[in-house]
Amino acid sequence: MRTKLPASALIVVIAALLATALVGVTYLPQQRERESLASQLSAARESLREYGAVSLEERLAAAEAKLSAEQAYFADRLSGAATLNSLLQLAQESQVTVVDIKTQSARDEAIGNHTYSALSVHLQVAGSLPQVQAFVNRLQDGALKAVAIDEISIVGIGESPAASLDLSVWARR
């Protein structure tokens, strides 16, 4: 036999189901957010422990070492003749032929609290593709101090490739 539930009991059951669903819908995202924040807090505490473990003297020594390394990256002074000799030597080592080389007067540029001198060089080299590539790679890898390749174009890839490069060589004043 079936027993009939009174209407009020049915309403209470439906209300309880809705309340449970509402709690589930609001609780689960908050639980995920809580876990995420707890993980971030744990990582931040670990970083703070590491940061606090280093003394001011050690941090100063590390900063001075980094500054010295950065300063060593730049030449002490900018010399057109020395730069050209270095480029010619690099070309010889890479077995490329220097077809043309031109320089423009050094220009000064203030960046932050420092002044830098930049020498602009236009260089054309010829050789096999691997030789030209080796020359460009050595320039990019720091064969000369503080060199930026501003523009490069390579023509005649089949027979005898030639590269035309515009470089800026920097020195800190």
C-alpha positions as CSV (number, residue, x, y, z in Angstrom):
1,M,0.0,0.0,0.0
2,R,1.0,3.5,-0.7
3,T,1.1,6.1,1.9
4,K,0.5,9.7,1.0
5,L,2.9,12.3,2.2
6,P,1.3,15.4,3.4
7,A,2.0,18.5,1.2
8,S,4.0,20.2,4.0
9,A,6.4,17.2,4.2
10,L,6.9,17.3,0.4
11,I,7.7,21.0,0.6
12,V,10.2,20.4,3.4
13,V,11.9,17.7,1.4
14,I,12.1,19.9,-1.7
15,A,13.4,22.8,0.3
16,A,16.0,20.6,1.9
17,L,17.2,19.3,-1.5
18,L,17.4,22.9,-2.9
19,A,19.3,24.0,0.2
20,T,21.8,21.1,-0.2
21,A,22.3,21.9,-3.9
22,L,22.8,25.6,-3.1
23,V,25.4,24.8,-0.4
24,G,27.2,22.4,-2.8
25,V,27.2,25.0,-5.6
26,T,28.7,27.7,-3.4
27,Y,31.0,25.6,-1.2
28,L,32.9,23.7,-4.0
29,P,34.3,26.8,-5.8
30,Q,35.2,28.4,-2.5
31,Q,37.0,25.2,-1.4
32,R,39.0,25.2,-4.7
33,E,39.9,28.9,-4.2
34,R,40.9,28.2,-0.6
35,E,43.2,25.4,-1.7
36,S,44.7,27.7,-4.4
37,L,45.3,30.5,-2.0
38,A,46.8,28.2,0.6
39,S,49.3,26.9,-2.1
40,Q,50.2,30.5,-3.0
41,L,50.6,31.4,0.6
42,S,52.9,28.5,1.2
43,A,55.1,29.4,-1.8
44,A,55.2,33.0,-0.6
45,R,56.3,32.0,2.9
46,E,59.0,29.8,1.4
47,S,60.3,32.7,-0.7
48,L,60.2,34.9,2.3
49,R,62.3,32.4,4.3
50,E,64.9,32.2,1.5
51,Y,65.0,36.0,1.1
52,G,65.2,36.6,4.8
53,A,68.0,34.1,5.2
54,V,70.4,36.1,3.1
55,S,72.1,38.9,5.0
56,L,72.4,42.5,3.7
57,E,76.1,42.1,3.2
58,E,75.6,39.0,1.0
59,R,73.0,40.7,-1.1
60,L,75.3,43.8,-1.5
61,A,78.2,41.5,-2.5
62,A,75.9,39.8,-5.1
63,A,74.7,43.1,-6.5
64,E,78.2,44.4,-6.8
65,A,79.3,41.2,-8.6
66,K,76.4,41.5,-11.0
67,L,77.3,45.2,-11.6
68,S,80.9,44.3,-12.3
69,A,79.9,41.6,-14.8
70,E,77.6,44.1,-16.5
71,Q,80.3,46.7,-16.7
72,A,82.8,44.2,-18.1
73,Y,80.3,43.5,-20.9
74,F,81.1,47.0,-22.3
75,A,84.4,48.2,-23.7
76,D,86.2,50.8,-21.6
77,R,86.4,53.1,-24.6
78,L,85.3,53.1,-28.1
79,S,88.0,53.0,-30.8
80,G,87.1,52.8,-34.4
81,A,90.4,51.4,-35.4
82,A,90.3,48.7,-32.7
83,T,86.7,47.8,-33.6
84,L,87.6,47.5,-37.3
85,N,90.6,45.4,-36.5
86,S,88.5,43.1,-34.4
87,L,85.9,42.8,-37.1
88,L,88.6,42.0,-39.7
89,Q,90.1,39.4,-37.5
90,L,86.7,37.8,-36.8
91,A,86.0,37.8,-40.6
92,Q,89.4,36.1,-41.2
93,E,88.7,33.5,-38.5
94,S,85.3,32.8,-40.0
95,Q,86.9,32.6,-43.5
96,V,84.7,35.3,-45.0
97,T,85.9,38.1,-47.3
98,V,85.3,41.6,-46.3
99,V,83.9,43.4,-49.4
100,D,83.2,46.8,-47.9
101,I,83.4,48.4,-44.5
102,K,82.2,51.9,-43.5
103,T,81.9,53.6,-40.1
104,Q,80.0,56.7,-38.9
105,S,81.2,58.9,-36.1
106,A,80.5,57.7,-32.6
107,R,77.4,59.1,-31.1
108,D,76.6,59.5,-27.4
109,E,73.4,58.3,-25.9
110,A,72.2,58.8,-22.4
111,I,70.3,55.8,-20.9
112,G,69.2,56.1,-17.3
113,N,72.1,57.4,-15.2
114,H,74.8,56.3,-17.7
115,T,76.1,57.7,-21.0
116,Y,77.1,55.2,-23.8
117,S,79.0,55.8,-27.0
118,A,77.9,53.9,-30.1
119,L,79.9,53.4,-33.2
120,S,77.9,52.6,-36.3
121,V,79.5,50.1,-38.8
122,H,78.2,49.0,-42.2
123,L,79.9,45.8,-43.2
124,Q,79.6,43.6,-46.3
125,V,81.1,40.1,-46.3
126,A,81.1,37.3,-48.8
127,G,81.8,33.5,-48.5
128,S,80.0,30.3,-48.4
129,L,76.7,30.1,-46.5
130,P,78.2,28.2,-43.5
131,Q,81.1,30.7,-43.4
132,V,78.7,33.7,-43.4
133,Q,76.5,32.0,-40.8
134,A,79.5,31.3,-38.6
135,F,80.6,35.0,-38.9
136,V,77.1,36.3,-37.9
137,N,76.8,33.7,-35.1
138,R,80.1,34.7,-33.6
139,L,79.0,38.4,-33.7
140,Q,75.8,37.5,-31.9
141,D,77.6,35.2,-29.4
142,G,79.8,38.1,-28.2
143,A,83.0,37.8,-30.1
144,L,83.1,41.6,-29.8
145,K,81.9,43.3,-26.6
146,A,78.5,45.0,-26.7
147,V,77.7,44.6,-30.4
148,A,74.1,44.9,-31.7
149,I,73.2,43.8,-35.2
150,D,70.8,46.5,-36.2
151,E,70.0,45.1,-39.7
152,I,71.2,42.1,-41.8
153,S,70.5,41.0,-45.3
154,I,71.9,38.0,-47.1
155,V,71.8,37.8,-50.9
156,G,73.0,35.2,-53.5
157,I,72.4,32.2,-51.3
158,G,73.0,29.8,-54.2
159,E,76.5,30.5,-55.6
160,S,78.3,33.0,-53.4
161,P,76.3,34.4,-50.6
162,A,77.0,37.9,-49.4
163,A,75.8,39.5,-46.2
164,S,75.3,43.2,-45.5
165,L,75.3,44.1,-41.8
166,D,74.6,47.3,-40.0
167,L,76.1,47.1,-36.5
168,S,76.3,49.2,-33.4
169,V,79.3,48.8,-31.1
170,W,78.7,50.2,-27.7
171,A,81.0,51.4,-24.9
172,R,80.2,52.9,-21.5
173,R,81.6,56.3,-20.8
